[in-house]
Amino acid sequence: MSMTPWLGELGAMDMDRFAGGDRDDATAVARTNVDWRETDKEHILTAEIPGVRKEDVKVDVEDGAVLKISGEKAREAAEEQQQEEGGSWKRVERSYGSFLRRFRLPDGARVDGIRCTLEDGVLRVVVPKDDQSRTRRDVQSIDVS
């Protein structure tokens, strides 16, 4: 999107780049945004990861207190085939590649009760609260359903 139509195509490309339009794959996907909401009973983390399949998302707890969300968005086969057959891309704005986010969980988070769902491109991680101190483990994997 160009905010300055009178600059022409060159100006539009520069403005898009300045606004984050022409980012490389690694940078673009690494910027996966996560919302973290706290209620009386739980912490709820929500991430929009459109186009990522459930089997390509991994949620772990490291050192008993660090929630790690990682995954990869693969290029679609049709796009790769078109590129191999000689077509040229005029613009690629969707991002592909790996993403990784880590969050230090607060005291009282029950890592053994973490639940994850991925529906319509939205990952939801629910971390229940507990008044008792939690048991620390090196790494714990959580299934994404």
Backbone torsions as a table, in degrees:
resi	resn	phi	psi	omega
1	MET	NA	130.6	179.4
2	SER	-104.9	133.4	177.6
3	MET	-90.6	-6.7	-176.5
4	THR	-131.8	79.6	-176.2
5	PRO	-63.2	-24.6	-177.6
6	TRP	-74.3	-9.7	177.6
7	LEU	-80.6	-14.7	-178.6
8	GLY	83.1	-173.8	-175.3
9	GLU	-63.2	-40.5	-180.0
10	LEU	-62.7	-44.9	178.0
11	GLY	-63.4	-37.4	179.1
12	ALA	-65.1	-42.5	179.2
13	MET	-62.7	-42.5	179.7
14	ASP	-65.4	-42.0	179.8
15	MET	-64.9	-41.4	177.6
16	ASP	-61.5	-42.8	-179.9
17	ARG	-63.5	-42.8	179.0
18	PHE	-62.5	-36.9	-178.3
19	ALA	-85.3	4.2	177.4
20	GLY	96.6	14.3	-176.8
21	GLY	-71.6	-45.3	-176.1
22	ASP	-101.0	60.4	-179.8
23	ARG	-86.4	150.4	175.4
24	ASP	-74.9	164.0	-174.1
25	ASP	-57.3	-49.0	-175.2
26	ALA	-61.1	-43.9	-178.6
27	THR	-68.2	-43.4	-175.3
28	ALA	-64.2	-45.7	-177.0
29	VAL	-74.1	-32.0	-179.9
30	ALA	-63.1	-18.2	-178.5
31	ARG	-89.5	27.0	177.6
32	THR	-58.2	119.3	-177.3
33	ASN	-84.6	141.4	-179.6
34	VAL	-129.7	130.4	173.2
35	ASP	-96.1	137.6	179.4
36	TRP	-124.1	117.5	-179.9
37	ARG	-118.5	139.9	179.2
38	GLU	-115.5	133.2	173.7
39	THR	-116.6	-176.9	178.3
40	ASP	-64.1	-29.2	-172.6
41	LYS	-108.5	-16.7	-173.3
42	GLU	-161.3	166.3	170.7
43	HIS	-107.0	135.8	-178.7
44	ILE	-124.4	118.2	177.5
45	LEU	-108.4	131.6	-177.4
46	THR	-127.7	128.5	179.3
47	ALA	-129.4	135.1	174.1
48	GLU	-89.9	116.7	179.5
49	ILE	-133.7	66.2	-176.9
50	PRO	-61.7	141.4	177.1
51	GLY	82.5	-0.8	179.0
52	VAL	-96.0	128.8	-179.7
53	ARG	-81.5	153.4	-178.5
54	LYS	-55.5	-40.4	-178.7
55	GLU	-71.8	-9.9	178.6
56	ASP	-99.8	7.9	178.6
57	VAL	-112.8	137.7	178.6
58	LYS	-130.1	130.4	177.0
59	VAL	-122.2	123.1	-178.6
60	ASP	-131.1	160.4	168.3
61	VAL	-116.9	120.9	-179.9
62	GLU	-104.1	141.7	177.5
63	ASP	53.7	25.2	176.3
64	GLY	70.9	-0.3	-174.5
65	ALA	-146.7	-0.5	-178.1
66	VAL	-117.2	114.8	177.3
67	LEU	-83.2	124.8	-178.6
68	LYS	-117.6	123.6	176.6
69	ILE	-114.6	120.6	-178.9
70	SER	-140.8	164.7	178.6
71	GLY	173.3	-172.0	-179.1
72	GLU	-147.6	138.8	174.0
73	LYS	-107.6	114.2	-177.5
74	ALA	-86.5	150.3	174.1
75	ARG	-64.5	146.0	-179.5
76	GLU	-74.9	142.0	-175.3
77	ALA	-58.2	-40.1	-179.0
78	ALA	-62.5	-38.7	179.1
79	GLU	-66.5	-42.2	179.0
80	GLU	-64.1	-40.9	179.9
81	GLN	-63.9	-43.8	179.8
82	GLN	-61.2	-40.5	-179.6
83	GLN	-65.8	-40.2	179.5
84	GLU	-67.5	-29.9	-177.5
85	GLU	-82.7	5.5	172.7
86	GLY	104.1	-1.8	177.1
87	GLY	-69.1	156.5	177.3
88	SER	-119.4	137.5	179.8
89	TRP	-80.7	134.2	175.7
90	LYS	-90.3	-30.0	180.0
91	ARG	-163.9	134.6	174.8
92	VAL	-126.9	111.0	-178.1
93	GLU	-108.7	-22.5	178.1
94	ARG	-73.5	144.3	-176.4
95	SER	-100.1	151.1	-179.8
96	TYR	-136.5	159.5	176.4
97	GLY	119.9	-162.0	-175.0
98	SER	-92.5	154.3	172.5
99	PHE	-136.9	154.5	-179.0
100	LEU	-154.4	128.7	174.7
101	ARG	-134.5	141.9	176.8
102	ARG	-127.3	141.7	179.3
103	PHE	-136.6	128.7	174.7
104	ARG	-77.9	121.8	-179.5
105	LEU	-80.0	143.5	-180.0
106	PRO	-73.9	162.0	174.0
107	ASP	-58.0	144.0	179.9
108	GLY	91.8	-1.9	177.0
109	ALA	-79.1	129.5	179.6
110	ARG	-89.3	95.2	-177.1
111	VAL	-68.4	-23.9	179.8
112	ASP	-76.5	-8.6	-179.6
113	GLY	-112.1	13.9	-177.5
114	ILE	-66.6	136.1	177.1
115	ARG	-124.0	143.1	179.7
116	CYS	-132.4	141.0	172.1
117	THR	-136.8	149.1	174.6
118	LEU	-128.9	113.3	-177.6
119	GLU	-140.9	129.0	178.5
120	ASP	53.2	39.6	176.8
121	GLY	78.0	10.2	179.1
122	VAL	-117.6	119.1	176.4
123	LEU	-91.0	130.0	179.2
124	ARG	-123.7	121.1	179.3
125	VAL	-115.3	122.1	-179.1
126	VAL	-111.7	122.2	-179.9
127	VAL	-114.1	107.8	-179.7
128	PRO	-67.9	154.2	176.3
129	LYS	-96.8	153.3	176.8
130	ASP	-146.2	138.1	179.0
131	ASP	-74.3	-24.0	180.0
132	GLN	-81.4	154.0	178.6
133	SER	-69.9	144.2	-175.7
134	ARG	-87.0	158.1	175.3
135	THR	-83.8	130.0	-179.6
136	ARG	-88.2	140.3	175.5
137	ARG	-133.9	160.7	-179.8
138	ASP	-67.5	-60.4	179.9
139	VAL	-141.8	134.5	177.2
140	GLN	-130.9	126.9	178.7
141	SER	-94.3	145.4	179.5
142	ILE	-120.3	130.8	178.6
143	ASP	-72.5	138.4	175.0
144	VAL	-98.5	121.4	-178.3
145	SER	-107.8	NA	NA
